[in-house]
Amino acid sequence: MTLTPKFYQDRICLNVLAGSKANAREIWQAAEGYVLVGVLSKNYASVPDAVADMREYAALIDNALSVGLGAGDPNQSAMVSEISAALQPQHVNQVFTGVAASRALLGQSQTVVNGLVSPTGEVGKVKISTGPRSSRQADGIVPVATAIAMLQDMGGSSVKYFPMGGLAAIDEFSAVAEACAKQDFWLEPTGGIDLHNYEAIVRVALDAGVSKIIPHVYSSIIDKASGDTRPDDVRELLAMTRRLLA
């Protein structure tokens, strides 16, 4: 599978979920390739099942595959690493403590591996205890600059900032964006992003100087009846992105 993705060519790349293989192809075409298509590990009973099925997804979208946890579920961390080692996708979603394992099993530095950190209610601080065991303990809260440096130590590519609750944590997000820009690290805002707040959230990261932004837009653009992401909404997000970059 190719590891020279089109999404590297622009400063912003969408990340959306696919409800089916046909939907994955529709999404990829609607975004003109500037997208990572999420498929959740949580939907599979085993690693071999996931690998076999996700390989078919990847073939339809030039390997613009994003291997997902499933609502940030820390219990999926090991499964995501194993799937990713076999598939060599463009993008891997990980909890903070799973980043090093994913990078080591991938055996290369090109695949984007994010590390999940969460808002704390305090500007400049993030929660890093998002792993399968650490998430059951008292919150591990550190300065955002420290969290980024730790992710860099582990071979991570980006901060996945989740759950944002849309604009609820925008002041905290702004501080995260500034730290990412200062430390030349990518940023993935996630949680409650929709067609109404997308531009405002991405603008914060652009204004801070973040070099690469991967906003995750999930449930708000999924058709509840079919479970598919609406291609027309993806086209609208692409148009918004182009306005932001103009």
N, C-alpha and C positions, 0 to 999 in steps of 0.2 A: 504494500500500500504506500502511496506517495505521502511524504511528509513535507511537501512544499505547498502549503495551503494558500488559497486565494485570500483568505482573511488576513494574512500578514500584510497585505498591500495597503490597507487603510487603518486609520487610528481607532476605528470603532468596528466591532463585529458583534452581531446579534447571537444570542443563545436561546433557542426555543425548543420545546418538546415535540416529538413526533408521536402521533397516536397509532400509526401503522407505517408500513414500508411505502405504500403509495403516498401517504401524507408527508413522509420524509422527503420524497422526491419533489412533491409540490412545493414544500417549504423552501427547499434548496434552490429551486428554479425561481420562486417568487423573490428570494433575496439575492438573486443573481450570483450565488456562490459566496456572498459575504455573510455567512452564517455557520454556526456550529449547531448541529441537530442532536438534541439530547435523547438518549434512550436509557431508561432506568434499570439498574441492576436488580432492584427490589422486585421487579416483575418476573424474575426467573427463579426456577427451583434450584438450579445448580450452575456452576461456572461453565461446564461444557454446553449446556443448553443456551446460556447467554452468548457464549462465543460464537456458536453456530448461527444463531439468529442475528446477532449484531453484525456479523461478517456480511450478511446479505444486505443489511441497511447500508453499511459502509460502501459497498459496491455500487449502490445507486446514487451516492452523493459525493463521489470523489474523496471518500474517507473523511468527510467533514463531520466525523462522529464525535460526540461528547458523551463519554460514559458517566452516567449519573448514579448518585447514591439512592435518592428517593426522599425528598423533603429533608435532606441533610442527615439522614439516618446514620448514626455512627456505627451501628451494627453491620452496615454494608461495606465498611472500609476495606476489609481484607478481600472481599469478593471483587470489589472494584479494581484493586491492585492486580489480582490474578487475571481478570478479564483483560485488563489493559496490557499486561505482559504478552498475552497471546495475540491481541488484535493490533497493537501499535496504533491507537487512534490519534486524531489530532489533539484531543482535549480530554482531560481527566478531572473529575470533581472528587475532592478528598476532604476529609476532616483534617484539622491541623496536625494531629499526631500520625496521620497516615501518609503524609507527603513523602517522607524519605523512603518508605517501603515501595511506593509506586514508582518513584524515580529510579530506584535501584533495579526493580524488576523490569522496567522499560528498557534499561540499558543504553539509553541515549538521552540527549538534552533537548531535542526539538519539540517533542510533545509538550503541550501546555499542561502543567499540573497546578491546580489551584489548592489553596489551603483555607478551610472555613474558619473564620473568626466572627464573633457576634458583637452587636452593640451591648453596652453596659449601662447606659444612662449617664455616663460621664465622658465628656469630650476629651479625646486624646487617649482613651483607654479602650482596650478590646478584651473580650473573653476568648481565651485560646483552649480552654478545656472542653473541646468538642469531640473528643474521641470516645470509643466504646466504654472505657472505664472512667476516664477523666470527667466525662459528662455526668457521671453519677456522684461526683464529689463536689465539694464547695467550689464555687467559680474560681477559675484561675484567670486573674485579670492583670494585664501588663500594659505598659505604654505601647502605642501602636508602632512606633519605630522599632521597638524591641521585637515585637511579633513579626514584623517584616524581615528583620535581620535573621531571626530564627528560621523563617521560611526559606530565605536565601541559603542559609547553612544546610538546609535539608534538600536543596535542589528544586524548590518550588519556583513557579513562574509568576504567580499572582495571588492576591488576596481575594477570596470570595467572601463578601461582606453580607451576612445573612443571619437572621431575617431583618430586613430594613423596615418592613411595614410601610412601604411607599415613601412618603415624605416625613414620616414620624421621627426618623433618626437623622434628618438631613444635616443638622449641625455636627453630629458625630461623624457622619459620612464625609463631610467637608474636611475634617481633620485627618481622616484616613486618606483621602485623596491627596492632600498636601504632603503627607508623609510618603505616600507611594511615589509622587513626583520627585521628591527630594532624594529618595533612595533608588530611583529609576526602576520601579517595580510596577507590574500591571495590576489592574483593579477590575473586579467583577461584582458590581452591585446586584443584589438578588433579594427578592421578596416584596410583593405588593406593587411591582412596577406594571403600569398599564399605559394605554394610549394617551391618557391625560397627563400623567406625571413624568413620562419617559424623557421628554426634552429637558425638563427642569433638573432631573437627576443627572443625566449625562452631561449637561452644561456645567454642573458643579465640578465634575471630574476634568472636563476639558479646560475650564478656567484655572484649575489648580496646576495644570501642566502634565497630567498623567499621559504617558506615552502610548498606552494601549488600554482600551476600555472594552469590556465584554459584558454588556448588560443582559441579564437573564429575564426574559419576559415569558411567564408561564401561564398560570391559570386564567389570567384576564383575557387571553386571546384564544382560549380553547373552547370549542363548541361543546357544550355540555351533553348534547344528545349523541354525538358521534365519538367524542373523545379526541378529535383531531384539532390541531392548531389551524386557525383560519388563514389560508394563504393571502387573502385580501388584507388582513391585519398586518401580516409580515411585509407586504408591499408598502403599506402606510408607514410602518416603522423604518423601512429602508429610505423612504422619501424624507422622513423626519431626520434621519441620520445624515443624509446628504445636505439638508438645510443647515444642520449643526456644523458640518465640515466646510460649508461654502465660505 
